[in-house]
Each structure stands twice: as structure tokens, then as C-alpha cells.
């Protein structure tokens, strides 16, 4: 049974940024990220190396792709994992811009 079912954050326009980001990736990349999200859904609470707190109520699912690193940032709202933002990581630290996008979206649902 899923302990923390995943859902997608939706903009007022109905667009789901994380779903759209996932669709833009290759089938192999989508599979890896999807499996990682599923692992968090079933094994929550789960720690490193798969999942890490970013503070302020934000968490990241950490996916290793071939030669790249992906992150899906989520918050927990009413017992659900709400996927707020997804990106391919370019540097060691999560960029303030990526973090701010996720924080802004989290504030819209809380």
C-alpha cells in the first residue's frame, strides 16, 4: 500500500509542470525517475540516498540517470506527495531558482 501517494501540482491553467517535464524526457529517464518516485510512495519516510529534505517543508527525490542527475521536488499536503518541480541538476547544489519555484508552488497549495 502506498504510504504517500504522489500527485502533480497544477497551475491555475491546468498545466502540470512536473508531468510535462517528465514527458519531455527520454523513456529510459522517465522510467528511472518514476521508479524512484514509486519507491518513496511505498517506503515513506525514506532517507538518503533516494530522498532528502531541502528544508522549509520541501523534499527531493534524487534520481541518477545516465551521466546526469535529476531531481523531483515535492512537499507533503494532506497525506500526499505533491510533485512541485522537476529538473536536471547542473551543479552540486540545488540552485536557488529551482528551490524558489518549488517554494512558490508549495505556498499556492498550502
RODRENTOR-366223 format. One record per residue: residue in one letter; x, y, z of N, C-alpha, C in turn. Coordinates in Angstrom, 3 decimals. Example, Ala and Ser with C-alpha at 12.3 -4.5 7.8 and 13.67 -1.06 7.14 Angstrom:
2
{'A' {13.190 -5.690 7.800} {12.300 -4.500 7.800} {13.200 -3.300 7.800}}
{'S' {12.850 -2.250 7.080} {13.670 -1.060 7.140} {12.900 0.030 7.870}}
END
This chain:
110
{'X' {0.829 -1.189 0.000} {0.000 0.000 0.000} {0.876 1.256 0.000}}
{'X' {0.464 2.246 -0.750} {1.220 3.500 -0.798} {1.040 4.244 0.518}}
{'X' {2.166 4.617 1.113} {2.107 5.398 2.349} {1.974 6.880 2.052}}
{'X' {2.460 7.289 0.876} {2.458 8.705 0.499} {2.168 8.801 -1.002}}
{'X' {0.895 8.697 -1.398} {0.585 8.710 -2.833} {1.010 10.021 -3.500}}
{'X' {1.545 9.903 -4.697} {2.024 11.078 -5.425} {0.898 11.724 -6.219}}
{'X' {0.967 13.044 -6.306} {0.068 13.790 -7.178} {0.884 14.934 -7.778}}
{'X' {0.360 15.496 -8.842} {1.073 16.572 -9.535} {0.487 17.919 -9.157}}
{'X' {1.371 18.879 -8.863} {0.946 20.266 -8.678} {0.398 20.767 -10.009}}
{'X' {-0.740 21.462 -9.965} {-1.321 22.019 -11.197} {-1.407 23.543 -11.086}}
{'X' {-1.030 24.215 -12.160} {-1.169 25.663 -12.241} {-2.651 25.995 -12.458}}
{'X' {-3.054 27.242 -12.215} {-4.458 27.612 -12.461} {-4.904 27.287 -13.889}}
{'X' {-3.971 27.287 -14.831} {-4.292 26.982 -16.231} {-4.558 25.488 -16.451}}
{'X' {-4.254 24.675 -15.404} {-4.422 23.235 -15.554} {-3.130 22.529 -15.930}}
{'X' {-2.100 23.292 -16.319} {-0.813 22.678 -16.660} {-0.197 22.047 -15.419}}
{'X' {0.402 20.871 -15.613} {1.104 20.188 -14.532} {2.585 20.173 -14.894}}
{'X' {3.360 21.127 -14.343} {4.756 21.302 -14.778} {5.618 20.047 -14.646}}
{'X' {5.461 19.277 -13.565} {6.312 18.097 -13.399} {5.924 17.009 -14.398}}
{'X' {4.621 16.813 -14.614} {4.174 15.830 -15.610} {4.712 16.205 -17.000}}
{'X' {4.640 17.503 -17.336} {5.128 17.961 -18.638} {6.638 17.794 -18.752}}
{'X' {7.356 18.076 -17.664} {8.813 17.883 -17.656} {9.140 16.413 -17.878}}
{'X' {8.439 15.528 -17.173} {8.695 14.087 -17.329} {8.447 13.640 -18.766}}
{'X' {7.365 14.145 -19.367} {7.044 13.763 -20.753} {8.116 14.231 -21.739}}
{'X' {8.863 15.275 -21.365} {9.898 15.810 -22.265} {11.175 14.965 -22.228}}
{'X' {11.274 14.069 -21.236} {12.481 13.258 -21.077} {12.383 11.973 -21.898}}
{'X' {13.508 11.289 -22.035} {13.516 10.020 -22.755} {12.758 8.971 -21.949}}
{'X' {12.331 7.927 -22.620} {11.589 6.844 -21.976} {12.415 6.244 -20.826}}
{'X' {13.712 6.033 -21.059} {14.581 5.457 -20.024} {14.664 6.364 -18.800}}
{'X' {14.818 7.675 -19.035} {14.898 8.623 -17.915} {13.583 8.647 -17.130}}
{'X' {12.456 8.657 -17.865} {11.145 8.649 -17.199} {10.982 7.414 -16.321}}
{'X' {11.464 6.291 -16.818} {11.337 5.026 -16.082} {12.113 5.098 -14.761}}
{'X' {13.362 5.592 -14.814} {14.190 5.699 -13.604} {13.529 6.630 -12.583}}
{'X' {13.112 7.810 -13.028} {12.509 8.793 -12.121} {11.185 8.256 -11.571}}
{'X' {10.392 7.629 -12.427} {9.119 7.053 -11.983} {9.307 5.977 -10.932}}
{'X' {10.308 5.121 -11.124} {10.608 4.072 -10.134} {11.033 4.699 -8.808}}
{'X' {11.844 5.748 -8.876} {12.307 6.411 -7.651} {11.139 7.053 -6.902}}
{'X' {10.229 7.703 -7.633} {9.053 8.311 -7.005} {8.193 7.209 -6.375}}
{'X' {8.033 6.107 -7.097} {7.237 4.981 -6.581} {7.856 4.437 -5.288}}
{'X' {9.188 4.326 -5.256} {9.855 3.839 -4.050} {9.559 4.743 -2.853}}
{'X' {9.543 6.049 -3.081} {9.227 6.984 -1.994} {7.758 6.813 -1.572}}
{'X' {6.860 6.650 -2.543} {5.438 6.465 -2.223} {5.223 5.275 -1.280}}
{'X' {5.921 4.173 -1.551} {5.698 2.944 -0.791} {6.532 2.858 0.488}}
{'X' {7.677 3.516 0.535} {8.598 3.342 1.664} {8.688 4.566 2.578}}
{'X' {7.837 5.572 2.368} {7.911 6.799 3.155} {7.739 6.487 4.637}}
{'X' {8.467 7.094 5.572} {9.570 8.037 5.338} {10.845 7.294 4.935}}
{'X' {11.549 7.857 3.996} {12.762 7.237 3.460} {13.836 8.311 3.357}}
{'X' {15.070 7.920 3.610} {16.147 8.908 3.622} {17.092 8.761 2.447}}
{'X' {18.313 9.215 2.673} {19.355 9.170 1.648} {19.659 7.715 1.307}}
{'X' {20.091 7.415 0.109} {20.415 8.363 -0.965} {19.222 8.751 -1.844}}
{'X' {18.035 8.184 -1.596} {16.907 8.423 -2.510} {16.170 9.722 -2.232}}
{'X' {16.068 10.086 -0.980} {15.215 11.213 -0.619} {15.934 12.077 0.416}}
{'X' {15.798 13.400 0.264} {16.480 14.310 1.184} {15.625 15.539 1.431}}
{'X' {15.649 16.025 2.660} {14.930 17.248 2.994} {15.708 18.455 2.469}}
{'X' {14.996 19.391 1.873} {15.606 20.659 1.447} {15.286 21.765 2.448}}
{'X' {14.548 21.432 3.500} {14.139 22.435 4.477} {12.860 23.128 4.043}}
{'X' {12.243 23.856 4.949} {11.002 24.603 4.692} {9.866 23.727 4.177}}
{'X' {9.879 22.434 4.514} {8.800 21.558 4.073} {8.990 20.968 2.684}}
{'X' {10.132 21.259 2.055} {10.428 20.712 0.722} {11.314 19.475 0.845}}
{'X' {11.075 18.520 -0.044} {11.866 17.294 -0.127} {12.248 17.078 -1.578}}
{'X' {13.311 16.319 -1.804} {13.664 15.990 -3.179} {13.816 14.486 -3.325}}
{'X' {13.331 13.981 -4.477} {13.592 12.607 -4.893} {14.812 12.705 -5.797}}
{'X' {15.845 11.933 -5.463} {17.133 12.033 -6.145} {17.293 10.864 -7.116}}
{'X' {17.358 11.168 -8.401} {17.461 10.122 -9.426} {18.771 10.248 -10.190}}
{'X' {19.462 9.119 -10.326} {20.686 9.086 -11.127} {20.350 8.546 -12.503}}
{'X' {20.526 9.399 -13.507} {20.306 8.999 -14.893} {21.674 8.733 -15.505}}
{'X' {21.692 8.276 -16.729} {22.982 8.017 -17.386} {23.722 9.341 -17.591}}
{'X' {24.754 9.571 -16.784} {25.573 10.772 -16.941} {24.935 12.061 -16.462}}
{'X' {23.743 11.968 -15.864} {23.060 13.178 -15.387} {22.346 12.865 -14.082}}
{'X' {21.945 13.916 -13.409} {21.233 13.766 -12.140} {19.927 14.542 -12.264}}
{'X' {18.829 13.896 -11.875} {17.523 14.560 -11.908} {17.000 14.698 -10.486}}
{'X' {16.193 15.725 -10.295} {15.551 15.945 -9.009} {14.073 16.227 -9.236}}
{'X' {13.244 15.612 -8.414} {11.822 15.938 -8.363} {11.568 16.464 -6.957}}
{'X' {11.172 17.721 -6.867} {10.975 18.365 -5.564} {9.489 18.277 -5.207}}
{'X' {9.236 17.898 -3.947} {7.848 17.757 -3.524} {7.650 18.286 -2.108}}
{'X' {6.384 18.484 -1.763} {6.008 18.760 -0.386} {4.937 17.740 -0.022}}
{'X' {4.592 17.720 1.244} {3.544 16.809 1.691} {2.343 17.653 2.088}}
{'X' {1.197 17.335 1.490} {-0.031 18.072 1.755} {-1.154 17.055 1.929}}
{'X' {-1.791 17.089 3.090} {-2.907 16.173 3.386} {-2.577 14.713 3.048}}
{'X' {-1.402 14.280 3.482} {-1.032 12.884 3.309} {-0.647 12.482 1.895}}
{'X' {-0.415 13.483 1.028} {0.005 13.182 -0.342} {1.358 13.822 -0.621}}
{'X' {2.102 13.199 -1.517} {3.326 13.789 -2.050} {2.882 14.637 -3.250}}
{'X' {3.098 15.948 -3.165} {2.723 16.817 -4.280} {4.007 17.190 -5.016}}
{'X' {4.128 16.710 -6.243} {5.326 16.975 -7.049} {5.241 18.395 -7.590}}
{'X' {6.160 19.242 -7.111} {6.104 20.672 -7.389} {6.983 21.090 -8.560}}
{'X' {8.159 20.463 -8.672} {9.148 20.937 -9.651} {10.108 19.809 -9.975}}
{'X' {10.476 19.703 -11.232} {11.455 18.705 -11.641} {12.491 19.346 -12.547}}
{'X' {13.731 18.879 -12.423} {14.801 19.464 -13.236} {15.988 18.522 -13.301}}
{'X' {16.841 18.766 -14.304} {18.124 18.081 -14.414} {19.140 18.966 -13.707}}
{'X' {19.865 18.385 -12.792} {20.790 19.159 -11.966} {22.050 19.510 -12.753}}
{'X' {22.456 20.765 -12.651} {23.628 21.240 -13.396} {24.851 21.410 -12.499}}
{'X' {24.629 21.525 -11.183} {25.763 21.749 -10.276} {25.544 20.967 -8.988}}
{'X' {26.508 21.028 -8.104} {26.480 20.302 -6.837} {25.249 20.670 -6.002}}
{'X' {25.007 21.961 -5.855} {23.886 22.419 -5.029} {22.653 22.665 -5.880}}
{'X' {21.487 22.439 -5.273} {20.236 22.790 -5.949} {20.200 24.314 -6.055}}
{'X' {19.960 24.820 -7.254} {20.029 26.267 -7.466} {18.904 26.983 -6.714}}
{'X' {19.192 28.212 -6.264} {18.140 28.996 -5.591} {16.908 29.171 -6.486}}
{'X' {17.101 29.296 -7.793} {15.961 29.470 -8.714} {15.049 28.249 -8.666}}
{'X' {15.640 27.039 -8.722} {14.830 25.814 -8.672} {14.116 25.689 -7.328}}
{'X' {14.819 26.021 -6.278} {14.252 25.971 -4.935} {13.093 26.960 -4.790}}
{'X' {13.270 28.165 -5.345} {12.232 29.199 -5.247} {10.971 28.826 -6.020}}
{'X' {11.136 28.175 -7.179} {9.970 27.712 -7.951} {9.152 26.753 -7.082}}
{'X' {9.841 25.797 -6.455} {9.151 24.810 -5.623} {8.483 25.477 -4.413}}
{'X' {9.181 26.414 -3.767} {8.614 27.108 -2.608} {7.369 27.897 -2.987}}
{'X' {7.432 28.584 -4.118} {6.310 29.391 -4.593} {5.093 28.496 -4.849}}
{'X' {5.331 27.352 -5.504} {4.217 26.434 -5.792} {3.655 25.835 -4.518}}
{'X' {4.527 25.536 -3.563} {4.064 24.965 -2.293} {3.145 25.967 -1.584}}
{'X' {3.524 27.239 -1.599} {2.701 28.272 -0.939} {1.314 28.365 -1.586}}
{'X' {1.244 28.068 -2.895} {-0.049 28.152 -3.586} {-1.009 27.061 -3.137}}
{'X' {-0.487 25.916 -2.677} {-1.405 24.851 -2.262} {-1.616 24.794 -0.760}}
{'X' {-0.787 25.455 0.010} {-0.905 25.379 1.488} {-1.803 26.486 2.012}}
END
